[in-house]
Each structure stands twice: as C-alpha cells, then as structure tokens.
Amino acid sequence: MTRTGLALVLVGGCSFAPIDATGRTPPCADGFAEVAGRCVRDGDDAGRAGNDAGVAFDAGFDAFVPTTDAEIPPLDAATDAGEEPSLSECATGGALESTDFCDGFENPGFNWSRQVSFGSVVQTRAEDGITPYRGLFMLRARTTDLAAWAQALVCPLRPGGRCPTSGESPLPDETVSSGDLYLRTYLYVPSTEDVVHVSVMHGGAHRGFDPLDNPVSFNLDGTGSLMYVGADNMRHPNAPDPTYSFPRDQWVCVRTHVVVDDTAGEVRSWVEHDDPVQVDLVTEAVGIDTLPDTPYLHFGLGVAWSSAAQGALTLYFDEVGVSRTPIPCD
C-alpha cells in the first residue's frame, strides 16, 4: 500500500476536531488571514494579539514589569486611559535637573540594586489609593517580617549610578570625603503603617560592602524622626521641636544636608508638607564627626534598617535626588 493509500484509510476511519491555526506561520488555513507574519482567525481583532505592542507609548511602560515579581500590578490600564501626568523633574528642567543623580522611577528598567531580607522593592503605579507624587510610577519598599529590610541602592556620583564591581575602585570624584552632600526624596507614610524605628534614606551603606561606607541616614522613629551618623554611632533626635510628628497620608519632601568632616561636620534635615507649604527643621547637629572610615559612595532608599521590634512595613518614594549642591523641594 502506498503512503497515499494509508492516509486515505486513516481519514476514512477517524473523526478530527477542527484545527486551531491561530498564531501559526503562513501559509494560513481556510478561515485564517496573515497578520504581521502570523495566522489570525478571520474577524478577530489582530491588534489584541500583540498586547498593545504596536503602541509606542505602551511599549516603554510595559517594559517596567519584571517577570519575576508577581506583586507589581498591571501597567497598561492607567496609561491607555489617555491621562497625561506630569513628568519627573529629572527630565523637565525642575529642581532635580542640575543634581548629580536623580530618579523619578519613570524610565524603563530598574538600575538600582536591591538588598532584601523579607519583602520587596519595586517600581509601581498607583495602589491602595496612593498615587505617585509625579508621573506614572513610584518606588515601593515593603518588608514582611520583624526587623527585616528592603532597600534599593545606587552609587550616585558614578556614571548612571552604577556601583563598582568586585575588585573595581571608584575614582575620587565618585565619592564624598569632604564638603557638602545633599539628599532628597518625597516620602509617603500611610497612617495604617506602624512605625517603630527604620532608616529610610541614607548616604553610605548599612551592610554588605568591604570596605563599608558607614551611613548617615534619615530615620523614622515612632511618630517622629532622627538622624543617625555611622562614623561615631551618633543619634541626633528631633530638633528644635521635640514634639514634631512626621506627617502621614501625604507626600512629604525630605531633605538632608551633610557637611562631611571628621571634627567640624554638620547634619541637618528638613521636611516640607501640606498646602500652603510648611517647612520644619527636624534635625540639627554641628561640630560632629561625619567622616566615616571610607568616603561616602552609596545612596539608599527604602526600609534600609529596622529595629528588632519593627514589624511589616510599606513605604513609598518618588522624585529622588543626590547632589554636591543644594536640592530644593518643589
């Protein structure tokens, strides 16, 4: 029996369900049409097959989603709605344009490194009624256990914020060993979060590097805040008003100025909030050692360190800047 004869016998004795040729390469079967090099059933909306791939605006924002992080919400919905949110000041000539490093978390990809024990650090859209301070995206730091950490790190004075690889040494102008260092972020603390004590923004690093550039950090401490200077393990509490409470359920601009010196160092931090704007000097210390054993190289955001009693916590950040010159708020 020839091959043709065998095929005829099989077809005559069996019944096959219709073949779905969707997505196959041409030539296409009857009832299908070729669209963008693939077979699509007649009458289907071919544009859906690409998940908005044909829309240039969507394509860039879809690239934000790491396939390994299931916590990030879908990113198409708000973008496709046609809203035009204001862009990050990194790109629009605002307060952050002249900084040495800035990030509004709007660009595709995430160039920061992460340090996470229990939790996650991700770029996200609006969630739980919280919208980014500016633009479409913000940074969310979330811990899920006691004394955990979840932070993002960059080396802001190096090209692109890229930190040295193993065995690579930064150039002198990529670190800070003297003079002024300014840090800024917008921080959102939901009133539903129970804050015991956490470090949320810092120059230097808390862990994991050799040599370690010990941190100078802005901390949330209960309802208030303080500065922690790692050079001498110094804590500098609220000043000048000890009853100050960090605002909740709103975006708050946090600015820190460090004068780096081993004997004449200074640290100050301010918060700006509400409408009309209220500016509070919340920490001030002068004539202290702010020069760690190694120059400041890193910059971190998130839940960088938490006390043994600190439970799960979620914080949000946006419009971040690091500079050797002053950085104003909006």
SULQUIWO-V165047 format. One line per field, one symbol per residue. phi: phi as a letter, one per 20 degrees, with the letter a starting at -180 (. if undefined). psi: psi as a letter, one per 20 degrees, with the letter a starting at -180 (. if undefined). burial: I if it has 9 or more other ideal C-beta (glycine too) atoms within 8 Angstrom, else O. A space follows every 50 residues. Layout:
# SULQUIWO-V165047
phi->???
psi->???
burial->???
This chain:
# SULQUIWO-V165047
phi->.fffffffffffdccdfgeeefnffffefgncceclncecfgnfeffffe lmfeegffgfffffeffedffffgdfgffffnfcffeffgdcmefefeff bbbdmeegnbefecccecqacbfbegblmddgfbnecbdddcdcbflecb cdccdfeegmmfefegnedffgfeccdanecdcbbecddfffeeeeabed bbenbeanccfeegedcedecmedbbdcdfgcledcfgbedfegcffdlb fcedcccdeeaecdfbcbbcccbmcffdddedbbbcmceddffcffcebc cpefbbffefegbccccbldbcbecgdfeg
psi->prhggghhgghhirpqqppojpiqqqqqrpiqqpoljqppppiqohhhhj ljhiohghgghhihopiiniiprqihghgiijqmqqrqihijkbhihjrh pqpjkhqqroiqrqopfobqoqpqaqqkjpqqgqbiqrppppqjrqkrqn rqqrnhjqpjjpqqrpippqqhjjroirbqppqqqpppoqiipopfoqph pqqaqhrjqoqpnqqoqpqpncibrrqpoihklppoapqioijpppqrkq ppppppppooqihkqqpqqqqprroqppppoippprkrojorhqqpgrpq qbnhqqrhipaqqpqqqrmqqpriqqora.
burial->OOOOOIOOIOOOOOOOOOOOIIOIOOOIOOOIOIIOOIIIIOOIOOOOIO OIOOOOOIIOIIOIIOOOIOOIOOIIOIIOOOOOOOIIIIOIOOIIIOIO IIIIIIOOOOOIOIIIIOIIIIIIIOOOOIOIIIIIIIIIIIIOIOOIII IIIIIIIIOOIOIIOOOOOIOOOIIIOOOIIIIIIIIIIIOOIOIIIIII IIIIIIOOOOOIIIIIIIIIIOOIIIIIIIIOOIOIIIIOOOOIOIIOOO IIIIIIIIIIIOOOIIIIIIIIIOOOOOOIIIIIIOOIIIIIOIOIIIII IIIIOIOOOIOIIIIIIIIIIIIOOOIOOO
